[in-house]
Amino acid sequence: MTFDPVLNDAREDRRSLDEYLIFDVGPASYLEPITEKGRNNFRVTAYNPDRFIESHSKGMHKYCVTRELFNADLVISLPKVKTHQKAGITAALKNIVGLNGDKDFLPHHRIGGTGKGGDCYPGDSTVRYLAERAFDEANRNKGNFLFSIWRKVGSLLWRLSFPGRYDDPGAAWYGNDTTWRMVMDLNLIVYFGTADGKLASSQQREFYSLSDGIIGGQGNGPLFPDPLPLGIVSFTNSSALHDVCMAYLMGMNVDKIPLLRAALEFMESGDWQIRLDKSEVPVAELKNHSVSVAMPPGWVGYES
């Protein structure tokens, strides 16, 4: 791919969309409960919001997934354990987003504050909302001179709104109620998706994760983390169980992180085991081995 950083414009795709399967999760989507009929309110920072009209609406939730997944009986993922601005934690569950082939299919948040039915920031700020709309216009005008003009307007309005600690145009805070749902949708596809674009009632392939947490990431992850000496390498056949375990080892409050609450519901009941240094342990035991982890700015103090 070639990219113009001044105009924020991708000039050429590296892979054709023909190499991907457009998979519609439909009403089974975790996004369905927050999807408003007739309103295009999903956003991903720096992308044209109008593309979501084609991929996400009431009863329709499409994802662009690499076809190689559906030709495999066994998949091994290689995540890095880190904190995450929008989801709280990124490990086995979040790493699956790498199967996506087009970010226009990946809702990261909803426009507006919580007072306007969005989840970009708390409250209801008209100036901040106008800033978001200006950013929308910038993203609609990638590749021409209007991009930089609208971008400057949006940045000015955002500063004039006097943003607080949890205010971020990319919804990098604990109140983001969209990203974790998108992550769980992709996990539905990984575990239950078939090559004809349907969700089966039984698991379709073995999925393992070999995770590197020797030096993980903390603070403003996933893009700007500080080193986290977690000192662990893990191997699992349950992404959900794995991330719950990593969260306990990172000292997180599992019940207060939406992605992990969904993971607990996603886990098959019954015969799962956790082995730590060759010994089987209950999940609660992992709390005794936890380290102190710095959370992203929008999560500080919330998860404790």
N, C-alpha and C positions, 0 to 999 in steps of 0.2 A: 504494500500500500504506500502511495505517496501522499504527503500531508503538507498543507500550507499553514504554518502556525499563526501567521498574521491574520488570515481570514478564517482560521479554525475550520478548514475545509479539507476533507478527505477526497483525493482526486481519483483514486482507482482502487477497486476491491482486489484483494489478493486471491480470494476464492469465490467462485460463482455460488449464488444461492441455490443452484441446482444440486450442489453437493450436500444440501441440508434438507431436513424434513420439517415442514411447517406443521406443528403438532398442536391441535386444539384440545386443551384440557376441559373446556366447556364449563358447565355448572359445577363440576367437581373442584374447580379452582379454589384455592385459598383466598384469591382476590375477589371472588364473587360477592361475599357479604359487604364489601366496601365499594362495589361498583355501582355507580348511579346511572340509571337509565337515561339516555339522551345527553349525557354530559361527559366530555373528554377531560378528565381532571388528573390523569396519570402523567407523571413527568420523570425524565432522567436528565440530570444536569448536562447542559451543552448539546442536547439533541433536539431536533425538530419535534415539537409536541403533537403536530398533526398526524404523524405516523402512527400514533397509538389508536387512532380511529380505525385503522385497518387491522389491528391486532388484539385490542382489548375493549370489550363492551359487555353489556349485560348478557350473560349466557355464552359468551365467546372469549376465550383466553388463549391466544396463539403464541407459540414459542418456536424459534428457529434453532433446531437441534441437529448436530452433525449426524449424518446417516451411519457412520461407523458404529455408533452405539447400538443400533438395531441389528447389526450383523454379528454382534459379540454375545457369547454365552457367559463370559467372565470379563469384568472390567476392574482394573486397579488404578486408584486415584492416589496422587502424591501431594497432599496438602501441607501447608506450613501453618502452624498454630499461632494465631494472632488475635488481638482485639480488633474490633471493626466499628467504625463511626456510626453506621446505620443499623447493623444487626447485633452489635455487642460483642460477638465472637465470630471468627471465621476459621473453620477447620474442615472436617469432612463434609458437612452439609453444604456449606457455602462454596466449597471448591468445585462443586458440580456445575456452578454457573459457567465454568470454562467450556462446557459443551455447547454453549450458545454461539451462534454465528452472526448475529446482528443485534446490536444493543437497542435498536428501535423496538424490539420485542420485550424489553426488560423494564417494567415499571420500578422505579426506585423510591418514589414518594408521590403524594398528591398535592396539587397546587393549593396555596393558602394556608393560613394558620388553623389551629384546632377550632377556633371560633367561626371559621368559614367552611367547616367540613373537610379541611385538608389536614395534613400532618407534617408540613414543612417546618413548622415552628409552633410554639404555644401561643394561644391568644388570638387576637383579631386586630391586626394592624393594617389600615388601609394603605398607608405609604409603602409598607413592606410588600403588600399584595400588588401594588402598581409596579414595584421593582420587579417582581416575578413576571408580570405581563411584559415588561420591557425586555427581560431576558428571553421570553418566548419569541418576541419579534426578532431579536438578534439571531436566535437559532433558526428562525424561518428564512433568514437572509444570509446564510453562510455562503461565502464565495463572492459577495459583492460589498460595496462600500457601506451599505446600510448596517452591516453586521457590527462594525466597530462603533458606529454612532449609537445604536440601540444598546450595545453592551455598556457604553459609558453612561447612558441615561439610567440603565438599571443599577449600575454600581453607585451612582450618585444618590438615587432614591433609597437604595439599601442603607447607605451611610446616614441619610437624613432620618431614617426610621429609628436611629439609635439602637441598633441590635444588641440584645443581651447575651448572656452566656449560652443559652440554648438556641439562639437564632442563627441559622445558617441556611443560605440559599439552596444547599444540597441536602437539607433535612438530616444533618449529621447529629442526631440526638436520640435519646431513649424513647421519645414519643413517635418515632417513625413506625408507622403501622402497615407499611407497604412492602419494604424490602424483604422482610422475613417471609411474607406470603409468597412472593415471587420465588424465593429459594425453595420453599416447600413444594411449589408446583413443579419445579424442575426435578426434585427428588421423586415426586409421583411418577414422572416420565421415566426416570432412570430405573426405578424398581418395577413399574407396572406397564410401561409403554410398549406398544407393539409397532411393527414396521408399517402397519396400515393406519397409524395415527389414532389408535384406540387405547384406553386404559383397561387392562385385563384385571380380573379379580384375584389373580395369584401373581407372585413375583416371577418376572420374566428372565432374569439373569442374576448371576452372582456378582456382587459388588463389594470390593474390598478397598480399604484405605490404609496406606502406609504413611503415617504422619510424622513430620519432623518438628519436634518441640525441644530439641537440644538447646538451641538458642531461638526462642520464639519471638513474638513481637508484642509490645505493650504501648500504652499511650495512644497517640493519634494514628492508629492503624485503620485500614490496611496499607495505605500508601506511604505514610510517614511515621512508622513505628520506631520506638526505641527498643534496644535489645532486651530480651527477657530470658534469663538463664533458667529455663524450666527444667532442663535436664532429662527429657523423656523422648523415647521413640515408641510409637504405638502402632498396632496392627489390628484391624477390626473388620468384621463383616456387617456391622451395623453403624451407619453414619450417625444416626440419632443417638444411640447409646454412647458412641465415642465422644460426641460433642458435649454431652452431659458430663461425662467423666472429665474431659479437659476443663470444663467450666469449674468443676469442684476443685481440681488441682490449681486453677488460677484464682481461687478464692471468690468466685462469683456467686451471686444469689440466683440460682437456677429459676426459681419461681417468679423472678421479676424481669426475666428476659424472654420476650415473646417467642423468639425462634426456639429456645430451649423448652419452653412450655409445649410448643407444638411437637418438638422432638419426643418428649415424654409420651404424648398421645400416639405418635407415629410408631413407636417401638412395639414390636410384637411381644405380647405377654408370655411369660413362661421361661423357657430354657435359654436364658442368656447368662453368660459368665464374665466376670472381670478378673483378670490375673495381673497382679502387680509384683514384679520381681519373683516370678515363678509360683507365687502363692495366690490362691483364690481369695478375693476380698469382697465384702458388700460395698455398694456404691457409697454409702455413708462414710465408710472408712477412708475414702480418698480425701475427705476434708482434713484429716490429720496430717496429710502430706502437702497441703496447699502452700503456695507462696503468695507474697503480697504483689499484686499487679496494679499498675496504673491504667485506668480506663481512659477512653477518648474523652475530650473536653465535654461533650454533650451528655456523657454518662456519669461523670464524676459525682459521687455521693448517692446516686439513684439506686445502684444495684446492691448496695451494702445492706 
